[in-house]
Amino acid sequence: MRNYVEKPFIEEILVLRTGEIVPSSVFLERDCRNISIIRKELRAAICRGEPLVACALCSVPVYPIASKLKNHYFRHVEEDGRCPYHTRGEKNQDQINALKYHCLKEGQPHKEMKAMVIDSLESDPIFSSRPIDMEKRWKGTINPKSWRVPDVKAWYNAIPIAFEVQLSTTFLNVVVEREQFYLNEKGLIFWIFKSIDLEDPRLFQQDLFYNNNSNIFIVDAETVAKSRAKCRFFLRCYYHVPTYSENGISDNWKTEIICFDQLTLDVQNQQVYFFDYKKACQEAIQCGEKRRIEHLRDAYEQFWYDLDKASQKLTDEMDTRYAVLYREVKELGINIPASYHDRRYQSTIFILLSAKNGKVIGFEHKYLIQVAHLAYDSYKKILWYFGMVLNFFGHKRVVEIEDKTGKWKSRTDEIRRKMSEKNPEFIRDSQYESLFKFLFPMI
């Protein structure tokens, strides 16, 4: 499903930093989470007087908005008639937004919600120890001419917090402007909802949710009652928990009634959250990537075991399997040959797998000691790898028992001496370094 208007009013966008002109879909063809984040980022830049993008025809700054179908397109900040792209009617959208916002704040449900928030705050000594103000003008200290009137203002330790109740549409420009004001005041804005829609969320809900580390908060009758009973400020938190699969990250809703002192207050980013979605997402990706690499390692190793069982017959099936493995292993930045047909490459892998398993893999030899001597005679540059694997998996004793003549013991003494002398013949082959770390990350 498209998340943007297929034939938008403004078809091309000027990236002001680079001067590059790109299709509007470059910014708008994103999932709900990322479109909400880019919407706020572009709005915030306009609010700072540092727009990031503009109309490619008239150079007027633009920002993305949503149609009634929740598809996105760009709109001019100002519509003065000079641009062939017309994105709005004659009415001033800021005036319309202000009127709507004012009407919503005057309704009875809004007043009832403010009373519930104040009731909850007054139940908690951390908040009630200082004045709790309702709809009192907050004057700017940096710019004395600037001011805001939050629904409720309270102090949490040394942080002044503006609690804003949201029952209906929140306009993104209002959000950005308020956040910037409170950031300048070293304060924090905290959005509180009466209810949310998990199945078909409104755009304003998505904007606030995704830009608040995927956390959103509700005050209701149950949380107010718990605040009174426990003498602490309780809220209902809805948040996303990410899980990783081969198709990427998927999110699941979770909800808990939590205490305000369990929240992380990030004044710099104007975020308040209970569950750190960003951190969890990174951990899920890392964990998923680790599992993917483990599965790939197992598949790569199994390929060589299967090749050994097939008496090393080079079948079409094995060619196809290796081609897939080669592509996936190379994507990890690991250097391996494009073909497994090379006998030297095969022998290198089979020598290491023999050391890991404590028995002969891939050769017609009967004893592991024979593989050790083969490594010395023809593959001196992988002797270091061979010894490390042999020791780690506890098979050094197998070779010692099979060394009936003592020839291998004599050779190991020579190997140690030559390696300490940095003899070029015995220096490990660096071309296999990344492959060795891939196969044996535990060593």
C-alpha positions as CSV (number, residue, x, y, z in Angstrom):
1,M,0.0,0.0,0.0
2,R,1.3,3.4,-1.0
3,N,2.0,5.8,1.8
4,Y,2.3,8.8,-0.5
5,V,0.2,10.5,-3.2
6,E,1.1,9.0,-6.5
7,K,0.7,12.2,-8.5
8,P,1.4,14.9,-5.9
9,F,1.0,18.7,-6.3
10,I,4.8,19.2,-5.8
11,E,6.5,16.5,-7.8
12,E,10.1,17.4,-7.2
13,I,11.9,18.6,-4.1
14,L,15.1,20.7,-3.8
15,V,17.4,19.5,-1.0
16,L,18.8,22.8,0.2
17,R,22.0,21.5,1.7
18,T,23.2,19.8,-1.5
19,G,21.3,21.5,-4.2
20,E,20.1,18.2,-5.5
21,I,16.6,17.9,-7.0
22,V,14.8,14.6,-6.2
23,P,11.3,13.2,-6.6
24,S,9.0,13.9,-3.6
25,S,8.6,10.1,-3.2
26,V,12.3,9.9,-2.0
27,F,11.1,11.5,1.2
28,L,7.6,10.1,1.4
29,E,7.9,6.5,0.3
30,R,8.4,5.2,3.9
31,D,6.6,3.2,6.5
32,C,4.4,4.8,9.1
33,R,7.2,5.1,11.7
34,N,9.7,6.7,9.4
35,I,7.2,9.0,7.7
36,S,6.2,10.4,11.1
37,I,9.9,10.9,12.0
38,I,10.7,12.7,8.7
39,R,7.5,14.8,9.0
40,K,8.6,16.1,12.4
41,E,12.2,16.5,11.3
42,L,11.3,18.7,8.4
43,R,8.8,20.7,10.4
44,A,11.3,21.3,13.2
45,A,13.8,22.6,10.7
46,I,11.3,25.1,9.4
47,C,10.5,26.2,13.0
48,R,14.2,26.8,13.6
49,G,14.4,28.9,10.4
50,E,16.7,26.3,8.8
51,P,14.5,24.5,6.3
52,L,16.0,21.3,4.8
53,V,13.9,21.1,1.6
54,A,12.1,23.4,-0.7
55,C,9.9,23.3,-3.8
56,A,12.0,22.6,-6.9
57,L,10.2,25.3,-8.9
58,C,9.9,28.2,-6.6
59,S,12.4,27.5,-3.8
60,V,9.8,28.1,-1.1
61,P,10.3,25.7,1.9
62,V,7.9,22.8,1.9
63,Y,6.7,20.2,4.5
64,P,4.8,16.9,4.2
65,I,1.1,16.6,5.1
66,A,-1.4,13.8,4.9
67,S,-4.5,13.5,2.7
68,K,-7.8,12.2,4.1
69,L,-6.6,8.8,2.8
70,K,-3.4,9.1,4.9
71,N,-1.3,9.5,1.8
72,H,1.4,12.1,2.0
73,Y,2.4,15.0,-0.2
74,F,4.4,18.2,0.1
75,R,2.9,21.7,0.8
76,H,4.4,25.1,0.5
77,V,5.0,27.0,3.8
78,E,3.6,30.1,2.0
79,E,1.3,30.1,-1.1
80,D,1.8,33.4,-2.9
81,G,0.7,32.4,-6.3
82,R,4.0,32.5,-8.1
83,C,4.5,28.7,-8.2
84,P,2.7,26.5,-10.8
85,Y,2.3,24.0,-7.9
86,H,-0.8,25.1,-5.9
87,T,-1.0,23.1,-2.7
88,R,-3.7,25.0,-0.6
89,G,-6.7,27.1,-0.8
90,E,-7.1,30.7,0.1
91,K,-7.5,30.2,3.9
92,N,-4.5,30.5,6.1
93,Q,-3.9,27.0,7.5
94,D,-2.2,28.3,10.7
95,Q,-5.4,30.3,11.4
96,I,-7.5,27.3,10.8
97,N,-5.3,25.1,13.1
98,A,-5.4,27.7,15.8
99,L,-9.2,28.0,15.7
100,K,-9.6,24.2,15.8
101,Y,-7.1,23.8,18.6
102,H,-8.8,26.5,20.7
103,C,-12.2,24.9,20.3
104,L,-10.9,21.5,21.3
105,K,-9.3,23.0,24.5
106,E,-12.6,24.6,25.5
107,G,-14.6,21.4,25.5
108,Q,-15.9,19.6,28.6
109,P,-14.0,16.4,28.0
110,H,-10.8,18.4,27.8
111,K,-11.6,20.1,31.2
112,E,-12.3,16.7,32.8
113,M,-9.0,15.3,31.5
114,K,-7.1,18.2,33.0
115,A,-8.8,17.7,36.3
116,M,-7.8,14.0,36.3
117,V,-4.2,14.9,35.5
118,I,-4.1,17.5,38.4
119,D,-5.7,15.0,40.7
120,S,-3.0,12.4,39.9
121,L,-0.2,15.0,40.3
122,E,-1.5,16.2,43.6
123,S,-1.5,12.6,44.9
124,D,2.3,12.4,44.4
125,P,4.5,14.3,47.0
126,I,7.2,14.8,44.4
127,F,4.9,17.0,42.4
128,S,2.6,18.4,45.1
129,S,5.6,19.9,47.0
130,R,5.7,22.7,44.5
131,P,2.8,24.7,42.8
132,I,0.8,22.9,40.2
133,D,-0.6,25.4,37.7
134,M,-3.5,24.9,35.2
135,E,-3.6,27.0,32.1
136,K,-1.2,29.6,33.5
137,R,1.0,31.6,31.1
138,W,4.6,30.3,30.9
139,K,6.8,33.2,29.9
140,G,10.0,32.6,28.0
141,T,13.2,33.4,29.8
142,I,15.4,33.5,26.7
143,N,12.9,35.5,24.7
144,P,10.6,37.4,27.1
145,K,8.2,38.1,24.3
146,S,7.5,34.4,23.8
147,W,5.1,32.4,25.9
148,R,2.9,29.3,26.1
149,V,-0.1,28.3,28.1
150,P,0.2,24.5,28.9
151,D,-2.8,22.7,30.2
152,V,-1.0,21.8,33.4
153,K,2.5,22.8,34.6
154,A,4.3,21.0,37.4
155,W,7.8,20.4,38.6
156,Y,9.6,17.0,38.7
157,N,12.6,17.6,40.8
158,A,14.4,20.4,38.9
159,I,12.6,19.9,35.6
160,P,9.5,22.0,34.7
161,I,7.0,19.9,32.8
162,A,4.2,21.1,30.6
163,F,1.4,18.4,30.5
164,E,-0.7,18.7,27.4
165,V,-4.0,16.8,27.1
166,Q,-4.8,15.5,23.6
167,L,-8.3,14.4,22.7
168,S,-8.3,15.0,19.0
169,T,-6.0,16.3,16.2
170,T,-2.6,17.6,17.2
171,F,-1.1,19.7,14.4
172,L,2.5,18.9,13.8
173,N,3.6,22.5,13.6
174,V,2.0,23.1,17.0
175,V,4.0,20.1,18.4
176,V,7.3,21.3,17.0
177,E,6.8,24.9,18.1
178,R,5.9,23.9,21.6
179,E,8.8,21.4,21.9
180,Q,11.2,24.1,20.8
181,F,9.9,26.6,23.3
182,Y,10.1,24.1,26.3
183,L,13.6,23.0,25.1
184,N,14.7,26.6,25.2
185,E,13.3,26.8,28.8
186,K,15.1,23.6,29.8
187,G,11.7,22.1,30.4
188,L,9.8,19.2,28.9
189,I,6.5,18.7,27.2
190,F,4.5,15.6,28.2
191,W,1.5,14.6,26.0
192,I,-1.3,12.7,27.6
193,F,-4.2,11.0,25.8
194,K,-7.6,10.0,27.0
195,S,-7.6,6.9,24.7
196,I,-5.8,5.6,21.6
197,D,-6.6,3.5,18.6
198,L,-4.3,0.5,18.1
199,E,-6.0,-0.8,15.0
200,D,-6.4,2.4,12.9
201,P,-4.5,5.2,14.6
202,R,-5.0,8.8,13.7
203,L,-2.0,10.5,12.0
204,F,-1.4,12.8,15.0
205,Q,-1.2,9.8,17.3
206,Q,1.4,8.3,15.0
207,D,3.4,11.5,14.9
208,L,3.6,11.8,18.7
209,F,4.1,8.0,19.3
210,Y,6.9,7.4,16.8
211,N,8.7,10.6,17.7
212,N,8.5,9.7,21.4
213,N,10.6,6.5,21.2
214,S,7.3,4.6,20.4
215,N,5.7,5.3,23.8
216,I,2.4,7.0,24.4
217,F,0.6,7.7,27.7
218,I,-3.0,7.7,29.0
219,V,-4.6,8.9,32.2
220,D,-7.9,7.3,33.0
221,A,-10.2,6.4,35.9
222,E,-8.1,3.4,36.9
223,T,-4.8,5.2,36.8
224,V,-6.2,8.1,38.9
225,A,-7.6,5.7,41.5
226,K,-4.2,4.0,41.7
227,S,-2.4,7.4,42.0
228,R,-4.7,8.3,45.0
229,A,-4.2,4.9,46.6
230,K,-0.5,4.7,46.2
231,C,0.3,8.4,46.6
232,R,2.3,8.3,43.3
233,F,1.6,9.5,39.8
234,F,0.5,6.5,37.7
235,L,-0.2,6.4,34.0
236,R,-1.0,3.8,31.4
237,C,1.8,3.4,28.9
238,Y,1.4,1.8,25.4
239,Y,4.6,1.0,23.6
240,H,6.0,-1.2,20.9
241,V,8.3,-4.2,21.5
242,P,10.4,-5.0,18.4
243,T,11.1,-8.5,17.3
244,Y,13.5,-9.5,14.5
245,S,12.9,-12.0,11.7
246,E,14.4,-12.7,8.3
247,N,11.9,-10.2,7.0
248,G,13.1,-7.4,9.3
249,I,11.7,-5.8,12.4
250,S,8.1,-6.3,13.4
251,D,6.4,-4.5,16.3
252,N,4.0,-5.8,18.9
253,W,1.9,-3.6,21.2
254,K,2.3,-3.9,25.0
255,T,0.7,-1.9,27.8
256,E,1.4,-1.4,31.5
257,I,0.3,0.9,34.2
258,I,3.5,2.5,35.4
259,C,4.7,5.1,37.8
260,F,6.0,8.4,36.6
261,D,9.4,7.8,38.4
262,Q,9.9,4.8,36.1
263,L,10.1,7.0,33.1
264,T,13.2,8.3,31.3
265,L,13.1,12.1,30.8
266,D,15.1,13.2,27.8
267,V,14.9,16.9,27.8
268,Q,17.3,17.4,24.9
269,N,15.2,15.3,22.6
270,Q,11.9,16.2,24.2
271,Q,11.1,12.6,24.8
272,V,9.5,10.8,27.8
273,Y,9.4,7.0,27.7
274,F,9.1,3.9,29.8
275,F,10.3,1.3,27.3
276,D,13.5,2.2,25.3
277,Y,12.3,1.1,21.9
278,K,15.4,2.4,20.1
279,K,17.7,0.4,22.3
280,A,15.5,-2.7,22.1
281,C,15.4,-2.3,18.3
282,Q,19.2,-2.2,18.1
283,E,19.5,-5.2,20.4
284,A,16.9,-7.1,18.3
285,I,18.8,-6.4,15.1
286,Q,22.1,-7.4,16.7
287,C,20.6,-10.6,18.1
288,G,18.9,-11.4,14.8
289,E,22.1,-10.7,12.9
290,K,24.0,-12.9,15.3
291,R,21.5,-15.8,14.7
292,R,21.7,-15.2,10.9
293,I,25.5,-15.5,11.0
294,E,25.3,-18.6,13.2
295,H,22.9,-20.2,10.7
296,L,25.1,-19.2,7.8
297,R,28.2,-20.7,9.6
298,D,26.4,-23.9,10.2
299,A,25.3,-24.1,6.5
300,Y,28.8,-23.3,5.3
301,E,30.3,-26.0,7.5
302,Q,27.6,-28.5,6.6
303,F,28.3,-28.0,2.9
304,W,31.8,-29.3,3.4
305,Y,30.6,-32.3,5.4
306,D,28.2,-33.1,2.7
307,L,30.9,-32.7,0.0
308,D,33.0,-35.2,2.0
309,K,30.2,-37.8,2.2
310,A,29.5,-37.4,-1.5
311,S,33.2,-38.4,-2.1
312,Q,33.7,-34.8,-3.3
313,K,31.6,-35.3,-6.4
314,L,31.1,-31.8,-8.0
315,T,27.4,-32.0,-8.6
316,D,25.1,-29.2,-9.9
317,E,23.3,-29.2,-6.6
318,M,26.6,-28.6,-4.7
319,D,27.5,-25.8,-7.2
320,T,24.1,-24.1,-6.5
321,R,24.5,-24.4,-2.8
322,Y,28.0,-23.0,-2.8
323,A,26.9,-20.1,-5.0
324,V,24.3,-19.1,-2.4
325,L,26.8,-19.5,0.4
326,Y,29.4,-17.5,-1.4
327,R,27.1,-14.6,-1.9
328,E,25.9,-14.5,1.7
329,V,29.4,-15.0,3.2
330,K,30.8,-12.2,0.9
331,E,28.1,-9.9,2.2
332,L,29.7,-10.2,5.6
333,G,33.0,-8.9,4.2
334,I,34.6,-12.4,4.4
335,N,37.0,-13.2,1.7
336,I,36.4,-16.7,0.2
337,P,37.0,-18.1,-3.3
338,A,34.2,-17.8,-5.8
339,S,34.4,-21.6,-6.5
340,Y,35.0,-24.5,-4.2
341,H,36.5,-26.6,-7.0
342,D,40.1,-25.4,-6.2
343,R,41.8,-28.3,-4.4
344,R,44.0,-26.1,-2.3
345,Y,40.9,-24.3,-0.9
346,Q,39.2,-27.6,-0.3
347,S,42.2,-29.0,1.6
348,T,42.5,-25.9,3.7
349,I,38.9,-26.2,4.9
350,F,39.1,-30.0,5.4
351,I,42.3,-29.7,7.4
352,L,40.6,-27.2,9.8
353,L,37.5,-29.3,10.0
354,S,39.6,-32.4,10.8
355,A,41.2,-30.5,13.6
356,K,37.8,-29.5,15.0
357,N,36.3,-33.0,14.9
358,G,39.4,-34.9,16.0
359,K,39.1,-37.2,13.0
360,V,39.8,-37.1,9.3
361,I,37.4,-35.1,7.2
362,G,37.6,-34.8,3.4
363,F,40.7,-37.0,2.9
364,E,41.3,-40.6,2.3
365,H,43.7,-40.8,5.2
366,K,42.9,-43.0,8.2
367,Y,44.5,-41.0,11.0
368,L,44.4,-37.4,12.1
369,I,48.2,-37.5,12.4
370,Q,48.4,-37.9,8.7
371,V,46.4,-34.7,8.2
372,A,48.8,-32.9,10.5
373,H,51.8,-34.0,8.5
374,L,49.9,-33.0,5.3
375,A,49.5,-29.5,6.7
376,Y,53.2,-29.4,7.5
377,D,54.3,-30.7,4.1
378,S,52.0,-28.7,1.9
379,Y,50.1,-26.0,3.9
380,K,52.6,-24.5,6.3
381,K,50.9,-21.1,6.2
382,I,47.8,-22.6,7.9
383,L,49.6,-24.5,10.6
384,W,48.9,-21.7,13.1
385,Y,45.1,-22.1,12.4
386,F,45.4,-25.9,12.6
387,G,47.1,-25.8,16.0
388,M,44.6,-23.3,17.4
389,V,41.6,-25.3,16.4
390,L,43.2,-28.6,17.5
391,N,43.9,-27.2,21.0
392,F,40.6,-25.4,21.4
393,F,38.5,-28.5,20.7
394,G,40.7,-30.7,22.8
395,H,42.1,-33.0,20.1
396,K,45.8,-32.3,20.5
397,R,46.0,-35.5,22.5
398,V,44.6,-37.5,19.6
399,V,47.6,-36.5,17.4
400,E,50.0,-37.1,20.2
401,I,48.7,-40.7,20.7
402,E,48.9,-41.4,16.9
403,D,52.4,-40.0,16.7
404,K,54.1,-43.4,17.1
405,T,57.5,-42.3,15.7
406,G,57.7,-38.9,17.5
407,K,58.1,-37.2,14.1
408,W,55.2,-34.8,14.8
409,K,56.6,-33.8,18.2
410,S,59.8,-32.9,16.5
411,R,58.0,-31.0,13.9
412,T,55.9,-29.1,16.5
413,D,59.1,-27.9,18.1
414,E,60.4,-26.7,14.8
415,I,57.0,-25.0,14.0
416,R,57.2,-23.0,17.3
417,R,60.8,-22.0,16.6
418,K,60.2,-21.0,13.0
419,M,57.1,-19.0,14.0
420,S,58.9,-17.2,16.8
421,E,61.6,-16.3,14.3
422,K,58.9,-15.0,11.9
423,N,60.1,-17.4,9.2
424,P,58.1,-16.3,6.0
425,E,57.3,-20.0,5.3
426,F,55.4,-20.4,8.5
427,I,53.7,-17.0,8.8
428,R,50.0,-17.6,8.7
429,D,48.2,-16.8,5.5
430,S,46.3,-13.5,6.0
431,Q,43.9,-14.3,3.2
432,Y,42.2,-16.8,5.5
433,E,42.0,-14.6,8.5
434,S,38.4,-13.4,8.1
435,L,37.3,-16.9,7.1
436,F,39.0,-18.4,10.2
437,K,37.3,-15.8,12.5
438,F,33.9,-16.6,10.8
439,L,34.3,-20.4,11.3
440,F,35.8,-20.3,14.8
441,P,34.6,-17.0,16.5
442,M,35.1,-18.6,19.9
443,I,38.9,-18.9,19.4
